């Protein structure tokens, strides 16, 4: 089974990398860009047929390793 875990900063958390990307996009001439926020994406292959069990295992992994839940949110999506 394939899954994608997306980790993003919680709203209200300062995102200096997002601000730097926003400035760079404007420098490149991309018009209308504002409020850029950056994050992380993990594409994971995991064995299992029980979608609930796989989702629970990935949420546990995100809680323990993939995300800093004090300042980040995460979303788990099963792809196949």
C-alpha positions, 0 to 999 in steps of 0.5 A: 500500500502507498501512503503520503504523509504531509507535514505543515507548520501550524498557523501562527508559527513563524515560517522563515523558510516560507518567507524566503521562498516568497521573496525569491518567487517575487524576485523571479517575477512571479506576480501575486505571490503571498503568504508562502508556507513550506512543509514536508511530504513523505511518500511511504510504501507499507505492507498491510491490507487493513486500511484502518490499521495502516492509517493508525500505524502511520499516524503513530509514526508521524506523532513519534518521528515525522512531525513535531506536533508542538508546532506542526500538523500532519495529514495521512492519505492512503494512495493505494 
